[in-house]
């Protein structure tokens, strides 16, 4: 047994687009302990509710994270709407969910690429990002933005998708299916992928529950938890929704769950597009949240359950806005999966929780 | 600029950005916009890099990291501030933990605005950065000549 040494990992590291620092305590090639240090991206934006009113804050909320931008603006808007008792038109709910599921497709494609890059499969990274560009094209056509959409407002949505545009969206999604199936088959059957992912970073079902893991990370350890299955908003109108589970608990299972979730999201978009009701896309919201009124909300982000809390004080500005993001839930699972792994697998394990540091630190 | 005098290698660091600009930096180098056809290669090593792409503003925690990466880069080097947060702090300029744009920490040569910065703007900024790189390397050569 060698002497324990500490290897710093990050904050600037080729595998991470974001700054996360880990002190890896290693003995020979085995990681004994991983101590995360965060705070590089902390901006303190929850405090901005004091200077921005609840309509302006939605632009701050969606800039919590550029990957889950749509989800955060949706989660924030839903929280404020329940704080003020606003009923959103059905069509707006459908449009919100369609954009939210599209952003899940783009987020998972982004992640599949980064994961492939983490084990040195660079051409797969390029292929995944090539498909992701097609989803971003949909965003650009329907909202005008590529990553920051600015399409949700308190009381509805800003833009409508008409039938001709919706047909184009579906056609684009159908167009990527062929390529996506090929990518998925490679990721799920290729031996070189399996060598790097099977039995790496195993977390049992019991540990996943004990560590309060959420999202695809938990669902890969057979934790049956997905906020979408509560059936709120347009999700309630789906004919059938079952979370995608896998009992593998290793990196391979996490790749598999996310691969299948892309297909599931595309199915959801198609179903909702077919059922799309006619009507208004927004209601006028007047007044301010009552003094002492409180509301909370959960939303299934691409990375897992995100919790929102808001409290009013009788003025246009909120008293308090608070989020608990999926990555902060999953950090405990990540450090526990890192303990005892090989140094070469650290990249892969860190990526399989799909860390979103700017969500976590805000 | 009629031709690029060299293939600029870039290094990317996320200051305190929201990820929007980071994924646009990566998207610039991926199929779709394909910065690599101009020879732009993403490297993880500051010593190999010519152009430093910084996204997001600086804060107390990361200002030393930004300076450290800049100091480890070899002359001549160019800094591109990608996105409005890196230029001035953007929507987060009045947050308590935001010092301001990247130019509060290191000298910035090219500013690429946008929230999030568009890949077209980034490619433009990198091309402008190559021109600055040429100027700097010329100046470096001349100062060496004078030194001899």
Interface residues (C-beta under 8 A of the other chain):
Chain A: X11 X12 X13 X14 X17 X18 X19 X39 X40 X41 X42 X43 X44 X45 X47 X48 X51 X59 X60 X63 X64 X65 X66 X67 X69 X110 X113 X125 X126 X127 X129 X130 X132 X133 X136 X146 X147 X148 X356 X358
Chain B: X11 X12 X13 X14 X15 X16 X17 X18 X19 X20 X21 X22 X23 X24 X25 X26 X27 X30 X31 X32 X42 X43 X44 X46 X56 X57 X59 X61 X62 X65 X69 X91 X92 X94 X95 X96 X97 X98 X115 X116 X118
